[in-house]
């Protein structure tokens, strides 16, 4: 959040800014202030969310919500203004959202995958490029690990 970068101190308004950034990332697939170096990121953050490029899928209602959460002035962020959390609940992005169902734990999931058993992992797949590199260990027999605790099975 801009106030953190400026070392001005912060309130819970920084959490709302973070929610806006997270919302952008979830919708776009990348952060709004993406850059090659931390200093470039800080510079973009200080320029503000209105200078960020919103992709087509983040236009309209969700753009309004994100900009409202990421206002440069912490006091101007949606839930920090008069009306508090209602300012988020009444955003057009949430027009079809039934807040009472969420509060009552009665929401129906928009997608429920089919599973064959409690151990069925068919809905999870790891792509090769997402896996960490495999490094084969070769024991050098130098005894560097002699003082490590081991677990006998």
C-alpha positions as CSV (number, residue, x, y, z in Angstrom):
1,X,0.0,0.0,0.0
2,X,1.3,3.5,-0.7
3,X,1.3,4.5,3.0
4,X,3.6,1.5,3.8
5,X,6.0,2.5,1.1
6,X,6.0,6.1,2.3
7,X,6.5,4.9,5.9
8,X,3.6,7.0,7.0
9,X,2.1,4.4,9.4
10,X,-1.0,2.5,8.6
11,X,-4.4,1.4,9.8
12,X,-6.7,-1.5,8.8
13,X,-7.2,0.5,5.5
14,X,-4.1,-1.3,4.2
15,X,-6.0,-4.6,4.4
16,X,-8.6,-3.2,2.1
17,X,-5.9,-2.1,-0.3
18,X,-4.5,-5.6,-0.2
19,X,-7.9,-7.1,-1.0
20,X,-8.2,-4.8,-4.0
21,X,-4.7,-6.0,-5.2
22,X,-5.6,-9.6,-4.6
23,X,-8.9,-9.2,-6.5
24,X,-7.0,-7.7,-9.5
25,X,-4.6,-10.6,-9.4
26,X,-7.3,-13.2,-9.2
27,X,-9.2,-11.6,-12.1
28,X,-6.2,-10.7,-14.4
29,X,-3.7,-13.4,-13.5
30,X,-1.0,-10.9,-12.7
31,X,-0.5,-8.0,-10.3
32,X,-1.5,-4.5,-11.3
33,X,1.9,-3.0,-10.5
34,X,4.0,-5.7,-12.1
35,X,7.6,-4.6,-12.9
36,X,11.1,-6.0,-13.1
37,X,12.4,-4.5,-9.9
38,X,11.0,-3.7,-6.5
39,X,11.8,0.0,-7.0
40,X,9.8,0.1,-10.2
41,X,6.9,-1.6,-8.4
42,X,7.1,1.0,-5.6
43,X,7.0,3.8,-8.2
44,X,3.9,2.4,-9.8
45,X,2.2,1.9,-6.5
46,X,2.9,5.5,-5.6
47,X,1.4,6.6,-9.0
48,X,-1.8,4.8,-8.0
49,X,-4.3,2.3,-9.2
50,X,-5.8,4.7,-11.7
51,X,-2.5,4.5,-13.7
52,X,-2.6,0.7,-13.8
53,X,-3.8,-0.9,-17.0
54,X,-6.9,-3.0,-16.5
55,X,-7.3,-5.9,-18.9
56,X,-10.6,-6.2,-20.7
57,X,-11.8,-8.9,-18.3
58,X,-11.3,-6.5,-15.4
59,X,-13.3,-3.6,-16.8
60,X,-16.6,-2.3,-15.5
61,X,-18.0,-3.4,-12.2
62,X,-14.9,-5.2,-10.9
63,X,-12.7,-2.3,-11.9
64,X,-14.9,0.1,-9.9
65,X,-14.6,-2.2,-6.9
66,X,-10.8,-2.6,-7.2
67,X,-10.3,1.1,-7.6
68,X,-12.5,1.8,-4.6
69,X,-10.5,-0.6,-2.5
70,X,-7.1,0.8,-3.7
71,X,-7.7,4.5,-3.4
72,X,-4.4,6.3,-2.7
73,X,-5.9,8.0,0.3
74,X,-6.6,5.3,2.9
75,X,-9.6,7.3,4.3
76,X,-11.2,7.1,0.9
77,X,-11.1,3.4,0.5
78,X,-14.6,2.0,0.3
79,X,-15.0,0.4,3.8
80,X,-13.2,3.3,5.4
81,X,-15.8,5.8,4.3
82,X,-19.1,6.5,6.0
83,X,-21.2,3.4,5.4
84,X,-18.3,1.0,6.3
85,X,-18.6,-2.5,4.9
86,X,-21.9,-1.7,3.3
87,X,-19.9,0.3,0.8
88,X,-18.5,-3.0,-0.5
89,X,-21.8,-5.0,-0.2
90,X,-23.6,-2.5,-2.3
91,X,-21.0,-2.4,-5.1
92,X,-22.5,-3.5,-8.5
93,X,-19.9,-6.3,-8.7
94,X,-21.8,-8.0,-5.8
95,X,-25.3,-7.3,-7.1
96,X,-26.1,-11.0,-7.5
97,X,-24.3,-12.0,-4.3
98,X,-26.6,-13.1,-1.4
99,X,-24.8,-11.9,1.7
100,X,-27.4,-13.5,4.0
101,X,-26.7,-17.0,2.5
102,X,-23.0,-16.4,3.2
103,X,-23.6,-15.4,6.8
104,X,-25.9,-18.4,7.3
105,X,-23.4,-20.8,5.6
106,X,-26.1,-21.8,3.2
107,X,-24.5,-20.7,-0.1
108,X,-24.4,-23.3,-2.9
109,X,-21.0,-23.7,-4.5
110,X,-21.0,-22.5,-8.1
111,X,-19.0,-25.6,-9.1
112,X,-18.8,-28.9,-7.3
113,X,-16.4,-31.4,-8.8
114,X,-17.3,-35.0,-9.1
115,X,-15.2,-37.3,-6.8
116,X,-15.3,-41.1,-6.6
117,X,-14.0,-41.3,-3.0
118,X,-12.3,-39.3,-0.3
119,X,-9.0,-40.2,-1.8
120,X,-9.9,-39.3,-5.4
121,X,-7.4,-36.7,-6.6
122,X,-8.4,-36.8,-10.3
123,X,-9.5,-33.1,-10.1
124,X,-5.9,-32.1,-9.2
125,X,-3.2,-32.2,-11.8
126,X,0.3,-30.9,-11.6
127,X,1.9,-29.8,-14.8
128,X,5.5,-30.7,-15.3
129,X,6.6,-27.1,-15.5
130,X,4.9,-26.4,-12.1
131,X,6.9,-29.0,-10.3
132,X,10.1,-28.1,-8.4
133,X,13.3,-29.3,-10.0
134,X,14.5,-32.7,-8.9
135,X,18.0,-32.8,-7.5
136,X,19.5,-36.2,-7.1
137,X,21.4,-36.5,-3.8
138,X,24.7,-38.2,-3.8
139,X,26.1,-39.3,-0.5
140,X,29.7,-38.2,-0.2
141,X,30.2,-40.2,3.0
142,X,32.0,-37.2,4.6
143,X,29.8,-37.5,7.7
144,X,28.6,-33.9,7.5
145,X,25.2,-35.1,8.8
146,X,26.5,-37.3,11.7
147,X,25.0,-35.1,14.4
148,X,21.5,-34.8,12.8
149,X,18.7,-36.6,14.5
150,X,17.3,-39.5,12.5
151,X,14.0,-41.3,12.7
152,X,14.3,-45.1,12.6
153,X,11.3,-46.9,11.1
